[in-house]
């Protein structure tokens, strides 16, 4: 939810940076002085808004979750176990769900 608010604010900020002068002139209002200085360096401000907004969204969305599901059945959850699975653990968990797991190919000496 909060991530959507940040994204909406980010889009609004982009709108003000690129179209603020037109918006305020259409509304017959004086453009704020801070927006005038922002308009002087549109690209730098836009890049800053982009990176800052994406950083905040990334922090809000980061849960550290790693989950494997098979047919809506949870096979592995990092949240529940507190650790990342090894390949062997994943293959065993899939085999326990009835998935035919083939052994890895044996490398041949050439």
C-alpha positions as a Markdown table, in Angstrom:
| # | Residue | x | y | z |
|---|---|---|---|---|
| 1 | Unk | 0.0 | 0.0 | 0.0 |
| 2 | Unk | 2.7 | 2.5 | 1.0 |
| 3 | Unk | 4.7 | 1.5 | -2.1 |
| 4 | Unk | 1.7 | 2.6 | -4.3 |
| 5 | Unk | 1.7 | 5.9 | -2.5 |
| 6 | Unk | 5.4 | 6.4 | -3.2 |
| 7 | Unk | 4.9 | 5.5 | -6.9 |
| 8 | Unk | 2.0 | 7.9 | -7.2 |
| 9 | Unk | 4.1 | 10.7 | -5.6 |
| 10 | Unk | 6.9 | 9.9 | -7.9 |
| 11 | Unk | 4.7 | 10.2 | -11.0 |
| 12 | Unk | 3.3 | 13.5 | -9.6 |
| 13 | Unk | 6.8 | 14.8 | -9.1 |
| 14 | Unk | 7.7 | 13.9 | -12.7 |
| 15 | Unk | 4.6 | 15.7 | -13.8 |
| 16 | Unk | 5.5 | 18.9 | -11.9 |
| 17 | Unk | 9.1 | 18.8 | -13.2 |
| 18 | Unk | 8.2 | 18.5 | -16.8 |
| 19 | Unk | 4.8 | 20.2 | -17.0 |
| 20 | Unk | 4.7 | 22.4 | -13.8 |
| 21 | Unk | 5.0 | 25.7 | -15.8 |
| 22 | Unk | 2.1 | 24.7 | -18.1 |
| 23 | Unk | 0.0 | 23.5 | -15.1 |
| 24 | Unk | 0.4 | 26.7 | -13.1 |
| 25 | Unk | -0.1 | 29.0 | -16.2 |
| 26 | Unk | -3.3 | 27.1 | -17.1 |
| 27 | Unk | -4.5 | 27.6 | -13.5 |
| 28 | Unk | -3.5 | 31.3 | -13.7 |
| 29 | Unk | -1.3 | 30.8 | -10.6 |
| 30 | Unk | 2.2 | 32.0 | -10.0 |
| 31 | Unk | 4.7 | 29.1 | -10.1 |
| 32 | Unk | 6.5 | 28.6 | -6.7 |
| 33 | Unk | 10.1 | 29.6 | -6.6 |
| 34 | Unk | 11.3 | 26.1 | -5.7 |
| 35 | Unk | 9.6 | 24.8 | -8.8 |
| 36 | Unk | 11.2 | 27.5 | -10.9 |
| 37 | Unk | 14.7 | 26.4 | -9.8 |
| 38 | Unk | 13.7 | 22.7 | -10.3 |
| 39 | Unk | 12.6 | 23.6 | -13.9 |
| 40 | Unk | 16.1 | 24.9 | -14.6 |
| 41 | Unk | 17.6 | 21.4 | -14.2 |
| 42 | Unk | 14.8 | 19.1 | -15.3 |
| 43 | Unk | 16.8 | 16.1 | -16.3 |
| 44 | Unk | 18.9 | 16.1 | -13.1 |
| 45 | Unk | 15.8 | 16.4 | -11.0 |
| 46 | Unk | 14.0 | 13.7 | -12.9 |
| 47 | Unk | 16.9 | 11.3 | -12.5 |
| 48 | Unk | 17.1 | 12.1 | -8.8 |
| 49 | Unk | 13.3 | 11.5 | -8.4 |
| 50 | Unk | 13.6 | 8.2 | -10.4 |
| 51 | Unk | 16.5 | 6.8 | -8.3 |
| 52 | Unk | 15.1 | 8.0 | -4.9 |
| 53 | Unk | 11.6 | 6.7 | -5.6 |
| 54 | Unk | 12.9 | 3.3 | -6.8 |
| 55 | Unk | 15.2 | 3.1 | -3.8 |
| 56 | Unk | 12.3 | 3.8 | -1.4 |
| 57 | Unk | 10.1 | 1.3 | -3.2 |
| 58 | Unk | 12.8 | -1.3 | -3.1 |
| 59 | Unk | 13.2 | -0.9 | 0.6 |
| 60 | Unk | 9.5 | -1.1 | 1.2 |
| 61 | Unk | 9.1 | -4.2 | -0.9 |
| 62 | Unk | 12.1 | -6.1 | 0.3 |
| 63 | Unk | 11.1 | -8.9 | 2.6 |
| 64 | Unk | 13.9 | -11.4 | 2.0 |
| 65 | Unk | 11.4 | -14.0 | 1.0 |
| 66 | Unk | 12.4 | -16.9 | -1.1 |
| 67 | Unk | 9.6 | -19.4 | -1.6 |
| 68 | Unk | 9.1 | -22.3 | -4.0 |
| 69 | Unk | 5.6 | -23.5 | -4.7 |
| 70 | Unk | 4.3 | -26.4 | -6.8 |
| 71 | Unk | 0.6 | -26.5 | -7.7 |
| 72 | Unk | -0.2 | -24.0 | -5.0 |
| 73 | Unk | 1.6 | -26.1 | -2.4 |
| 74 | Unk | 4.5 | -24.5 | -0.5 |
| 75 | Unk | 7.6 | -26.6 | -1.1 |
| 76 | Unk | 10.2 | -24.3 | 0.5 |
| 77 | Unk | 10.1 | -21.1 | 2.4 |
| 78 | Unk | 13.1 | -19.0 | 3.5 |
| 79 | Unk | 10.8 | -17.1 | 5.9 |
| 80 | Unk | 9.8 | -20.3 | 7.7 |
| 81 | Unk | 13.2 | -21.9 | 7.8 |
| 82 | Unk | 15.4 | -18.8 | 8.0 |
| 83 | Unk | 17.9 | -20.0 | 5.4 |
| 84 | Unk | 18.3 | -20.5 | 1.7 |
| 85 | Unk | 18.0 | -24.0 | 0.4 |
| 86 | Unk | 20.8 | -26.0 | -1.3 |
| 87 | Unk | 20.2 | -27.7 | -4.6 |
| 88 | Unk | 20.0 | -31.0 | -2.8 |
| 89 | Unk | 17.3 | -29.7 | -0.4 |
| 90 | Unk | 15.3 | -28.3 | -3.4 |
| 91 | Unk | 15.5 | -31.6 | -5.3 |
| 92 | Unk | 14.5 | -33.6 | -2.3 |
| 93 | Unk | 11.5 | -31.3 | -1.6 |
| 94 | Unk | 10.4 | -31.6 | -5.2 |
| 95 | Unk | 10.8 | -35.4 | -5.1 |
| 96 | Unk | 8.7 | -35.5 | -1.9 |
| 97 | Unk | 5.9 | -33.8 | -3.9 |
| 98 | Unk | 6.0 | -36.5 | -6.6 |
| 99 | Unk | 8.2 | -34.7 | -9.1 |
| 100 | Unk | 10.6 | -37.1 | -10.9 |
| 101 | Unk | 14.0 | -35.7 | -10.2 |
| 102 | Unk | 16.8 | -36.8 | -12.6 |
| 103 | Unk | 20.3 | -37.0 | -11.3 |
| 104 | Unk | 22.6 | -34.4 | -12.7 |
| 105 | Unk | 24.6 | -35.5 | -15.7 |
| 106 | Unk | 28.1 | -36.9 | -15.1 |
| 107 | Unk | 30.8 | -34.9 | -16.8 |
| 108 | Unk | 32.8 | -36.8 | -19.3 |
| 109 | Unk | 36.5 | -36.3 | -19.8 |
| 110 | Unk | 37.2 | -35.2 | -23.3 |
